[in-house]
């Protein structure tokens, strides 16, 4: 019988990080705990949070071999039996059940939490449940009926999911509007904003104060631009139009992040935001800690509307919060009473759940299902649906089908042949943006195309692809290097700088400024068209941005994308990663990779351990 894995052996093999090891050993030192299984649990729980999980699912942990940094199982030892491990944890003073403060919390004899993450999860559950239980003053049904008919039209074909989203948002203090690309999330939210403003004015009240927020500066800018564009297309009274919010902000900025205050925020439960309505885009990117702080900073009497795509990549930090809230395994349909209300107001029939005990949360979630960007002739739309549903074989057939002109597959290339295989593509897509003298047109031309990578490192990674593009453009005589920066260099900010108002994800171009004797300046375009220029040396941390990682591309859209997948097995490649990559494109997707790589990615679904879904839905 092999020995049980020790934290020191796991650390030496590369399975545990220094943080995991030191946390476990520190807990041993400050307590009388001597059982190595408890230390093992602490280390595994810590490792789980740095891997994106909220907790360690012990049953899942022991079902998977512990792999070292080289990808090989740690030799000479094995995981303990689940019941033995759970018994040791239950007998330890370091482990509680959540009722009292403890370094570790064990839930359902299966999920092991660091105390901090258990606390965050419970606080979020309490906030969601309290908000759902406090319905707002909703508009008169007749007023809402007329407003929806005027703004959304009277098409008799149904069900109309955008109308359903509007009714849900007007009748709930908490609403999630989920939907893939082109389903009209922004159009819907603008019409919801109009309905809220019109309802308040019709009642003789002041128009609501509305915040537009997003996890990143890039996503906030996109939300701001999209709201402004959608609002301009509606026929509205001047008083209503003037009250549509025109500025977006990041969550960190709006909540008042204090980088010198150990991650503290100015706004919270004791100092809430002064907004009546808070709209948050790209909610799938929000981790557990930030989502909890967001909920606590918004008065429960105010409306909170989350926008996002539950099928996209989850947050970089711990949790897949939007996915847990939406619960992809939930039974289709709302409560009978809500379905009846929808039918009454919209004139469309909607499905109701088969059970009478529909959780109240179900009536707060609407998934937009009709794409207005991709029709049946769109390969991108069909491929995205197949990837989302895990249908790998059909997805490959879609890529190979000659009828779809907007999506195609290039065979993988060996590292030494990669540059030559994509040389023409690089020159075609990146060779002309510098021909535009106007800064706005130049930036628009550059942003029409982007290379997306699954990895940062390796021959098909972000760093190498950027070097490859530079070398290709240089060999074609399209670049002139001048030291650390050069004319035409695209850059992406990687760290927020509130003083310069440059935020993580902002993209600009380094260009010669003829008004400054040809000196190189980094230009960024604000949503209102204002051009801001900086000396490159003043910029916060940044990277060259011909290519970017798929994770970094969340919140962005491009006319065309070139997705470079790894040549061979990849721990990062997943259904969510591929889906996120292809849905960044509006018109064309070109993938570089093998059928085997794409198939394995589609078949692999990211599972993040958490008790949030169970706490909200009672299903696991």
C-alpha positions in Angstrom: 0.0 0.0 0.0 1.4 3.3 -1.0 1.9 6.2 1.4 -0.4 9.2 1.5 0.8 12.2 -0.4 2.6 14.8 1.8 2.6 18.5 1.3 6.4 18.6 1.1 6.5 15.9 -1.7 3.7 17.7 -3.5 5.6 21.0 -3.3 8.9 19.5 -4.5 7.0 17.9 -7.5 5.5 21.3 -8.4 1.9 20.4 -7.6 1.8 22.9 -4.7 3.1 26.4 -4.8 5.1 28.1 -2.1 1.9 29.9 -1.0 0.0 26.6 -0.6 2.9 25.0 1.4 3.5 27.9 3.7 -0.2 28.4 4.5 -0.6 24.8 5.5 2.6 24.8 7.6 1.6 28.1 9.2 -1.7 26.7 10.3 0.1 23.7 11.8 2.4 26.0 13.7 -0.3 28.2 15.2 -2.4 25.3 16.3 -2.0 22.0 18.0 -2.8 20.2 14.7 -0.4 17.4 13.9 -2.5 15.3 11.5 -0.8 15.5 8.0 -4.2 15.0 6.4 -5.4 18.4 7.8 -2.3 20.1 6.4 -2.9 18.4 3.1 -6.5 19.7 3.1 -5.3 23.3 3.8 -2.8 23.2 1.0 -5.3 21.7 -1.5 -7.9 24.3 -0.5 -5.3 27.1 -1.0 -4.3 25.7 -4.4 -7.9 25.5 -5.5 -8.4 29.2 -5.0 -5.4 30.1 -7.1 -6.6 27.8 -9.8 -10.0 29.6 -10.1 -12.0 27.5 -7.7 -13.9 28.8 -4.7 -13.2 25.7 -2.8 -11.6 22.2 -3.1 -14.0 19.5 -4.1 -12.3 16.7 -2.3 -14.1 13.9 -4.2 -12.9 15.5 -7.5 -9.4 16.0 -6.0 -8.9 12.3 -5.2 -10.3 11.2 -8.5 -7.4 12.9 -10.4 -3.8 12.0 -10.1 -1.6 14.7 -8.5 0.6 15.9 -11.4 3.9 17.6 -11.0 5.3 20.5 -13.0 6.4 18.1 -15.7 2.9 16.6 -16.1 3.8 13.3 -14.5 2.1 11.8 -11.4 3.9 12.4 -8.1 5.6 9.1 -7.5 5.4 6.8 -4.5 2.2 8.1 -2.9 -1.5 8.5 -3.4 -4.5 10.5 -2.2 -6.1 9.4 1.0 -9.5 7.7 1.0 -12.3 10.3 1.0 -13.9 9.1 4.3 -10.6 8.9 6.1 -9.7 12.4 4.9 -13.1 13.9 5.9 -12.9 12.2 9.3 -9.5 13.8 10.0 -10.8 17.2 8.9 -14.0 17.0 11.0 -11.9 16.2 14.1 -9.5 19.1 13.6 -9.9 22.5 15.5 -8.8 24.2 12.3 -11.9 23.1 10.4 -15.4 24.4 11.1 -18.9 24.1 9.6 -19.2 27.8 8.9 -21.1 28.7 12.1 -18.0 30.0 13.8 -14.9 31.6 12.4 -12.3 29.0 11.5 -9.4 28.9 9.0 -11.1 26.1 7.1 -14.7 25.2 6.5 -16.0 21.8 5.4 -19.4 21.7 3.7 -21.4 18.6 3.0 -18.3 16.4 3.8 -17.0 17.3 0.4 -16.3 21.0 -0.3 -13.3 22.4 1.7 -13.0 26.2 1.8 -10.5 28.6 3.1 -12.5 30.6 5.7 -12.2 33.8 3.6 -13.8 32.3 0.6 -16.6 30.6 2.6 -17.4 34.0 4.1 -17.5 35.7 0.7 -19.8 33.0 -0.7 -22.2 33.2 2.2 -22.3 37.0 2.1 -23.1 36.9 -1.7 -25.8 34.4 -1.2 -27.4 36.5 1.6 -27.3 39.6 -0.7 -28.8 37.8 -3.6 -31.6 36.3 -1.6 -32.4 39.6 0.2 -32.5 41.5 -3.0 -34.8 38.9 -4.7 -37.1 39.1 -1.6 -37.5 42.9 -1.9 -39.4 43.6 -5.1 -39.3 47.3 -6.3 -42.1 49.6 -7.1 -42.7 48.5 -10.7 -44.5 50.6 -13.3 -48.2 50.3 -13.9 -48.8 47.3 -16.2 -50.6 49.4 -18.8 -47.8 51.9 -18.9 -45.2 49.1 -19.2 -47.4 47.4 -21.9 -47.5 50.6 -24.0 -43.8 51.3 -23.5 -42.7 47.8 -24.5 -44.9 47.9 -27.6 -43.5 51.3 -28.6 -39.8 50.5 -28.0 -39.7 46.8 -29.1 -42.4 46.7 -31.8 -45.5 44.5 -32.0 -44.1 41.5 -33.9 -46.5 38.6 -33.3 -43.9 35.9 -33.7 -42.7 34.9 -30.3 -41.5 34.5 -27.7 -39.6 37.7 -27.7 -36.8 37.3 -25.2 -35.8 41.0 -25.3 -39.3 42.0 -24.1 -39.1 39.3 -21.4 -35.8 40.8 -20.2 -37.3 44.3 -20.1 -40.3 43.1 -18.0 -38.0 41.2 -15.6 -35.7 44.2 -15.1 -38.7 46.5 -14.4 -40.2 44.1 -11.9 -37.1 42.9 -10.1 -34.4 44.4 -8.0 -32.0 41.9 -9.4 -31.9 40.7 -13.0 -29.5 38.8 -15.1 -29.6 39.2 -18.9 -27.4 36.6 -20.6 -26.9 36.2 -24.3 -24.4 35.4 -26.9 -23.0 37.8 -29.5 -25.5 39.7 -31.5 -28.5 38.8 -29.3 -29.1 42.5 -28.5 -28.0 42.8 -24.9 -27.1 46.5 -25.3 -30.1 47.4 -27.3 -32.3 45.7 -24.7 -30.6 47.5 -21.8 -31.0 50.9 -23.4 -34.7 50.3 -23.9 -34.9 49.2 -20.2 -33.2 52.5 -19.2 -35.7 54.5 -21.3 -38.6 52.6 -19.7 -37.2 53.3 -16.2 -36.8 57.0 -16.9 -40.2 57.3 -18.6 -41.9 55.5 -15.7 -40.3 57.8 -13.1 -41.2 61.0 -15.0 -44.8 59.7 -15.6 -45.1 59.3 -11.8 -43.9 62.8 -11.2 -40.6 61.5 -9.7 -37.0 62.3 -10.5 -35.4 60.2 -13.2 -33.3 57.4 -11.6 -29.5 57.8 -11.2 -28.0 55.1 -13.4 -24.5 53.8 -13.3 -22.9 51.9 -16.2 -20.1 49.7 -15.0 -17.8 46.9 -16.2 -14.9 44.9 -14.9 -12.3 46.5 -17.1 -11.7 50.0 -18.7 -12.0 48.5 -22.1 -15.3 46.8 -21.4 -16.6 50.0 -19.7 -15.7 52.0 -22.8 -17.4 49.6 -25.1 -20.6 49.7 -22.9 -20.5 53.5 -23.0 -20.1 53.6 -26.7 -22.8 50.9 -27.3 -25.4 52.7 -25.0 -24.7 56.0 -26.8 -25.1 54.4 -30.2 -28.2 52.5 -29.4 -29.8 55.5 -27.7 -29.2 57.7 -30.7 -31.4 55.4 -32.8 -34.5 55.7 -30.7 -37.1 58.4 -31.1 -37.3 59.9 -27.6 -38.4 63.1 -25.9 -35.4 65.4 -25.2 -36.0 65.1 -21.4 -35.7 61.3 -21.6 -32.7 61.4 -24.0 -30.8 63.8 -21.8 -31.1 61.4 -18.8 -29.6 58.4 -20.5 -26.2 57.9 -18.8 -23.3 58.8 -21.1 -20.3 57.6 -19.2 -19.1 54.1 -18.1 -16.7 53.3 -15.3 -14.8 50.3 -14.0 -16.0 48.5 -10.9 -12.8 49.4 -9.1 -13.1 53.1 -9.9 -16.8 53.4 -9.0 -16.5 51.4 -5.8 -13.5 53.5 -4.8 -10.6 51.1 -4.8 -7.8 52.1 -2.5 -4.5 50.4 -3.7 -2.8 51.5 -0.5 -5.5 50.2 1.8 -4.9 46.4 1.4 -7.5 46.1 -1.4 -10.1 48.1 0.5 -13.0 50.0 -1.2 -14.6 53.3 -0.3 -18.1 52.0 -1.0 -19.6 49.0 0.7 -22.5 48.0 3.0 -21.8 50.9 5.4 -21.2 53.5 2.6 -23.4 52.4 -0.4 -23.4 53.9 -3.8 -25.9 56.6 -4.5 -27.3 55.0 -7.6 -30.9 53.9 -8.2 -30.0 51.5 -11.0 -26.6 49.8 -11.5 -25.9 48.1 -14.9 -22.8 45.9 -15.1 -21.6 44.5 -18.4 -19.3 41.5 -19.0 -20.4 40.0 -15.7 -18.8 36.7 -16.5 -15.4 38.3 -15.8 -16.3 39.2 -12.2 -14.8 36.9 -9.5 -16.3 36.0 -6.2 -14.7 38.7 -4.1 -15.6 41.6 -6.5 -19.1 40.3 -7.0 -19.7 40.2 -3.3 -18.3 43.8 -2.8 -20.5 45.0 -5.7 -23.7 43.6 -4.2 -22.9 45.0 -0.8 -22.1 48.4 -2.2 -25.6 48.7 -3.9 -28.6 49.5 -1.7 -31.0 46.5 -1.8 -33.8 48.9 -2.8 -31.8 49.8 -6.0 -31.9 47.8 -9.1 -28.9 45.7 -10.2 -28.8 44.4 -13.7 -26.0 42.0 -14.8 -25.2 41.6 -18.5 -23.0 38.9 -19.9 -22.7 35.5 -21.6 -22.8 32.7 -19.1 -21.0 30.4 -21.7 -17.9 32.6 -21.9 -14.7 32.2 -19.9 -15.1 32.7 -16.2 -13.1 35.2 -14.2 -9.3 34.9 -13.9 -9.7 34.9 -10.1 -11.8 32.5 -8.0 -15.3 31.6 -9.1 -17.5 31.2 -12.1 -20.1 33.5 -10.5 -22.3 34.3 -13.5 -22.5 30.7 -14.4 -23.4 29.6 -10.9 -26.1 32.3 -10.7 -27.6 31.3 -14.0 -27.2 27.6 -13.4 -27.0 26.0 -16.9 -28.6 22.9 -15.4 -31.7 24.8 -14.3 -35.1 23.6 -15.6 -36.2 25.8 -18.5 -39.0 28.2 -17.8 -40.1 30.7 -15.2 -42.7 30.4 -12.5 -46.3 30.1 -13.8 -47.2 33.6 -12.3 -44.3 35.3 -14.0 -45.0 33.6 -17.4 -48.6 34.8 -17.1 -47.4 38.3 -16.4 -45.1 38.2 -19.4 -47.9 37.0 -21.7 -50.2 39.8 -20.4 -47.7 42.6 -20.9 -45.9 41.4 -24.1 -48.6 39.5 -25.9 -46.3 36.5 -26.3 -46.5 33.0 -24.7 -43.4 31.9 -22.7 -42.5 28.5 -21.2 -43.1 28.0 -17.5 -41.3 25.4 -15.4 -42.8 22.0 -15.0 -42.6 22.2 -11.2 -44.7 24.5 -9.1 -41.7 25.0 -6.8 -39.7 27.2 -9.1 -36.9 29.1 -7.2 -37.6 32.8 -7.1 -34.1 33.4 -8.7 -35.4 31.7 -12.0 -37.7 34.7 -12.6 -34.7 37.0 -12.4 -32.8 35.4 -15.3 -33.4 35.9 -19.0 -31.3 34.4 -21.7 -31.6 36.2 -25.1 -31.7 33.4 -27.7 -32.1 35.1 -31.0 -29.0 36.4 -32.8 -29.5 39.5 -34.9 -25.9 39.4 -36.1 -25.6 35.8 -37.3 -28.4 34.2 -39.4 -28.6 30.6 -40.6 -26.1 31.3 -43.4 -23.5 32.4 -40.8 -20.8 29.9 -40.1 -19.7 31.9 -37.0 -23.1 31.7 -35.5 -23.6 28.0 -36.1 -20.0 27.1 -35.0 -20.5 29.1 -31.8 -23.7 27.2 -31.0 -22.1 23.8 -31.6 -19.1 24.7 -29.5 -21.3 26.0 -26.7 -23.3 22.8 -26.7 -20.2 20.6 -26.8 -20.9 19.0 -30.2 -17.3 18.6 -31.4 -18.0 16.4 -34.5 -20.6 18.7 -35.9 -18.4 21.7 -35.2 -15.6 20.2 -37.2 -18.0 19.6 -40.1 -19.1 23.2 -39.9 -15.5 24.4 -40.2 -15.0 22.2 -43.3 -18.3 23.1 -45.0 -17.8 25.1 -48.1 -21.1 26.9 -47.7 -19.8 29.0 -44.8 -17.6 31.8 -46.0 -17.1 33.6 -42.7 -15.3 30.8 -40.9 -12.4 28.6 -42.0 -9.7 26.3 -40.6 -6.0 26.4 -41.4 -3.9 23.3 -40.8 -1.4 23.5 -38.0 2.1 24.6 -38.9 5.4 23.6 -37.3 7.0 26.4 -35.3 9.7 27.0 -37.8 7.1 27.2 -40.6 4.5 29.3 -38.8 5.8 32.7 -39.9 5.9 31.7 -43.6 2.4 30.1 -43.4 0.7 33.3 -42.2 3.0 35.9 -43.8 0.4 37.0 -46.4 -2.3 37.2 -43.8 -0.3 39.4 -41.6 0.7 41.8 -44.4 -2.9 41.9 -45.7 -4.5 42.6 -42.3 -1.8 44.7 -40.6 0.0 46.3 -43.6 -2.3 49.2 -44.2 -3.5 50.7 -41.0 -0.6 53.2 -41.0 -1.7 54.6 -44.3 -4.4 56.5 -42.5 -3.3 59.9 -41.4 -6.4 60.6 -39.3 -5.8 59.1 -35.8 -9.4 57.8 -35.4 -9.4 56.2 -38.8 -6.0 54.7 -38.1 -7.1 53.2 -34.8 -10.4 51.9 -36.4 -8.3 50.2 -39.2 -6.0 48.6 -36.7 -8.9 47.4 -34.4 -10.7 45.7 -37.3 -8.4 42.7 -36.9 -6.7 40.8 -34.1 -4.7 37.7 -33.5 -5.9 35.7 -30.5 -3.8 33.1 -28.7 -4.6 30.5 -26.1 -1.2 30.7 -24.5 1.2 33.5 -23.6 4.3 31.3 -23.9 5.5 28.9 -26.5 5.8 28.9 -30.3 2.0 29.6 -30.7 1.8 31.9 -27.7 1.2 35.6 -27.4 4.8 36.8 -27.0 6.1 34.8 -30.0 3.2 35.8 -32.2 3.8 39.5 -31.5 7.5 39.1 -32.4 6.6 37.1 -35.5 4.2 39.9 -36.7 6.9 42.6 -36.0 9.5 40.6 -38.0 7.1 40.0 -40.9 6.1 43.7 -41.2 9.7 44.7 -40.8 10.9 42.4 -43.5 8.2 43.9 -45.8 9.5 47.4 -45.1 6.5 48.5 -43.2 8.1 49.2 -39.8 11.0 51.4 -38.8 12.4 50.5 -35.4 13.7 53.3 -33.2 14.7 51.7 -30.0 12.1 50.6 -27.4 9.2 52.0 -29.4 8.5 52.6 -33.1 6.0 54.3 -35.3 2.9 52.2 -35.6 3.5 50.1 -32.6 0.2 48.9 -31.0 0.2 48.7 -27.2 -2.2 47.4 -24.6 -2.1 48.8 -21.1 -1.8 46.0 -18.5 -2.2 47.9 -15.2 -4.6 50.6 -14.3 -3.2 54.2 -13.9 -6.0 56.3 -12.5 -3.9 59.5 -12.7 -3.4 59.1 -16.5 -6.9 57.6 -16.8 -5.4 54.6 -18.7 -6.8 51.2 -17.7 -6.0 47.6 -18.1 -7.0 46.6 -21.6 -6.9 50.0 -23.2 -5.3 49.9 -26.6 -3.4 52.7 -28.4 -0.9 53.3 -31.1 2.6 54.8 -30.9 2.9 57.3 -33.8 5.1 60.2 -34.9 3.7 63.5 -33.9 4.6 66.0 -36.6 3.6 68.9 -34.3 6.3 67.8 -31.9 9.1 67.5 -34.4 8.2 63.9 -35.2 8.6 62.7 -31.6 6.9 59.4 -30.9 3.7 59.6 -28.9 1.3 57.0 -27.7 -2.2 58.0 -28.8 -5.5 56.7 -27.2 -9.0 57.5 -28.5 -11.7 58.2 -25.9 -15.3 57.1 -26.6 -16.2 60.7 -27.4 -13.5 60.8 -30.1 -11.1 62.8 -28.0 -7.4 62.0 -28.7 -5.1 61.7 -25.8 -1.4 61.6 -26.3 1.4 60.5 -24.0 5.1 60.2 -24.1 5.7 56.4 -24.2 8.0 56.6 -21.2 5.1 57.8 -19.1 2.9 54.9 -19.9 2.0 52.4 -17.1 3.0 48.7 -17.8 2.0 47.7 -21.3 2.5 45.1 -24.0 2.7 45.0 -27.8 -0.7 44.1 -29.0 -0.8 42.7 -32.6 -1.7 39.5 -30.7 -3.5 39.1 -27.4 -4.6 36.2 -25.3 -8.1 35.0 -25.6 -8.6 35.8 -21.9 -7.5 39.3 -22.5 -9.9 39.7 -25.5 -13.0 39.4 -23.3 -15.0 42.6 -23.6 -13.6 43.3 -27.1 -15.0 42.8 -30.5 -13.3 42.9 -33.9 -14.4 42.7 -37.5 -12.1 39.7 -38.0 -10.0 37.5 -35.7 -7.3 34.9 -36.3 -7.3 32.3 -33.6 -4.0 30.5 -33.1 -4.5 27.3 -31.1 -1.6 25.3 -29.6 -0.2 22.4 -31.6 -0.8 19.5 -29.2 -2.4 19.0 -25.8 -3.1 22.0 -23.7 -4.4 22.4 -20.1 -5.8 25.8 -21.0 -7.8 24.8 -24.1 -11.5 24.3 -23.3 -14.9 24.7 -24.8 -15.3 28.1 -23.1 -11.9 29.3 -24.4 -12.8 28.5 -28.0 -16.3 29.9 -27.7 -15.0 33.2 -26.3 -12.4 33.4 -29.1 -14.8 33.0 -32.0 -17.4 35.2 -30.5 -15.0 38.2 -30.6 -15.5 38.4 -34.3 -18.4 40.2 -36.1 -17.6 39.1 -39.7 -14.9 36.5 -40.0 -13.0 33.9 -38.0 -9.9 32.0 -39.2 -8.6 29.2 -36.9 -5.2 27.7 -37.0 -5.1 24.3 -35.4 -5.7 20.6 -35.9 -9.0 18.9 -35.8 -7.8 16.9 -32.9 -6.9 20.0 -30.9 -10.2 21.6 -31.6 -12.1 18.5 -30.8 -10.3 18.0 -27.4 -10.9 21.6 -26.6 -14.7 21.5 -27.3 -15.0 18.2 -25.3 -13.3 19.8 -22.3 -15.6 21.9 -20.1 -14.2 24.1 -17.3 -15.6 23.0 -14.0 -15.0 25.3 -11.0 -15.7 24.0 -7.6 -18.1 26.1 -5.7 -21.1 25.8 -3.3 -22.7 29.0 -4.7 -25.0 27.2 -7.2 -26.1 24.7 -4.6 -26.8 27.5 -2.1 -28.9 29.4 -4.6 -30.6 26.6 -6.4 -30.4 23.6 -4.0 -29.1 21.2 -6.7 -25.9 19.7 -5.6 
